[in-house]
Amino acid sequence: MFLHLAEASYPMKRRKFIFTAVAAATLVVVPAVRYRCRNSIPGDPLLRPGILARFCDKKEICEIGNHYLLHMPHESRKTKLVDLILTDKSGKKMDPSDESQLDDWIEQKVRKDFEEQRTVIVDGWILSETEARQCALLSFTV
């Protein structure tokens, strides 16, 4: 007796199949991408431009940082960049000692940069000012 797919007791619906395939691919690809990114970019939130670090390696981010510094020479000191990253628009300064709080601080600052259109285009990338400064700061480590 030959059983046709339509007669199976639990046929896989197209939507379920696509969802399963995407989930399986994600389980394989995401860890590989994270592994690559984490091995090439420092864990310090000041030096890791969040979303950009998922797509670029350290060399590419440093190149972006160098291009940013060419256009913003008044920010070409480490201390200046750190101060700009750690200080918000109202003058409130973040204490960098707690990395988890610093991560949240920077993420909120990046989001606010985009909301308030404080963006720059560097090497074809549209970045918040904070992300561009993180790239510039990372470029000093090479």
C-alpha positions, 0 to 999 in steps of 0.5 A: 500500500502506497501512502500519498503525502496528502493522506498523511496524518500530519501534513506540514503546511507551507507556513510551518515549513517556511518558519521551521526552515528560517528558524533552523537557518537562524540557529546555524547562521547567528552563532557563526556571525556572533562568533566572528564579530566577538573575536574581532571586536573588543568587548568594551561598549565604548569600542563596539558600535552595536549594530555595525559590529554585527556586519563589519570586522575590526579593520572595517570599523577602524577604517570608518573611524579614520574617515570620520576623524578626517572630517571631524579633526576637532574630535581626534583625541581619545579623551575627547571621544570618550567624553562625547560618548559618555555625555548626553545632550543635557550634560549628564555624564555616564560612569563607565565602570558598569559595562551593562549600564554603559551598554544600555546608555550607549544604545539609548544614546544611539537611538536618540541620535537617530530620533533627533537626526544627529547622523553622519554618512561615513564610507556609505554607512548612515551612522549616529554620531555616537556610533561614528565616535565609537568607530573613531575610538576603536581606530586608536587601538590599532 
